[in-house]
């Protein structure tokens, strides 16, 4: 008897809540961000920064490839010590390039994500 009373009370309570109208709204943040002038400016600032870092990375890659090409051309005339020195130089260039890429564009730790939050946070607060 006691359990049936509890079950009946739970049933009526759930029916009461089910009849309360629920209002659900959806916001398409992509539409807002593509049309809000401050969001457009923030995106262009972020794109400019990304382009700057990408060009720096491209420059590093070209220097790295040039160093490899030079090494391959001169390898036959180099002493063992010169080869070792040039190889270390190439490895250092590669490591600098990888470190720069991780620092700027690394997954969830890169500066790009920090800058994105920094640039878009005021915009999101206004929206």
N, C-alpha and C positions, 0 to 999 in steps of 0.2 A: 504494500500500500504506500509506504513512504517513498519507494523508488519510483513508482508510477506518478506520484505527485511531483517529484523533482523533474521527471521527464516531461510532464505536461507543462510545468512552469518554464522549462528550457524551450519547449516548442513555442509557447506564446511569446516568449521574449525574442526568439529568433524571427517570428512572424512580424512582431512590432518593428524590429530593426530593418527587416526586409522591405517594409512599406515606406520607410523614410526615403524620400527621393535623394539620390546620390548625384552630385554634379561632378562631372569629369571633364576636364579641358586638356587639350593638347596644344603645345606650342612648337612650331617648327623653327627651331633656333637658326637653322641654316638660312632660311628666308630672311629672318631678322638681320643676321650678320651680313648678308649680301646687299641689303638695302639701307642699313643704318650707316649714315655718313662717318660717324666716329669709328665704327667697326671696319669700314672700308679703308680709312686712313691707318688704323692699327694693322690691318693685314698688309698694306703696302709698306709700312715700316718694317714689319717682320720679314717680308719678301726681300726688301733691300738688304737687311742684315744677313739673310740666308744667302743671297747672291754674292755678297762680299766674302763671306766665309767659303763659299763654293769656289770662287775665283782664287782665293788664297790656297785652297786645297789643290785646285787644278795646277797652280803654279808649282806647288811642292811636288806634284806627280811628274810634271815635265822635267823638273830638276833631277828627280830620282831616275827617270828614264834616260835622261842625258848622261848622267853619271854611269849608268850601266852600259850605255852605248860606248862611251869613252873608254871604259875599262875593257870592254871586249875588243876594241880596236888596238889598244896599247898593251894588251895582256902578253902578247908574244915577246915584246921587247922589255918587259919589266922583270926586275929581280923578285925573288920570293918575298923579301921584306916589303917591297913596293906593292906587290899584289895583295899581301895581307893588310897593309895600310889602306889601300883602296877598297878592299872588301869591307873592312870595318867602317869606313866612311859611308859606303852604300847601305850597310845595315843600319847605321845611325840615321841616315836620311829616311829610310823606310820606317824606322821606329818613330821618328818625329812626325812623319806623315800619319801614321796610325794613331798616335797619341792625339794629334790635332783633330783628327776625324772623330775620335771617341769623345774628346773634350767638348767639341762643338755640336756634334750630331748624334752622340751615343744614346742608346735606348734608355729613356726615362731619367738619365743623369746628365744629358748634354745641355749645354747652355741654351740651345734653341728652345727647349721645353721650358726652362726658367724664364727666358725672355718672352715666350709666348704667354705664359701666365702673367708676367709683369705688364705686358702691353695690353692684353685683353681683359685683365681684372677690372679696371675702371669701366670698360665698356659693358661687361656683364653685370656690374652693379647698377648701371643706369638702365639696362634692359629690365 
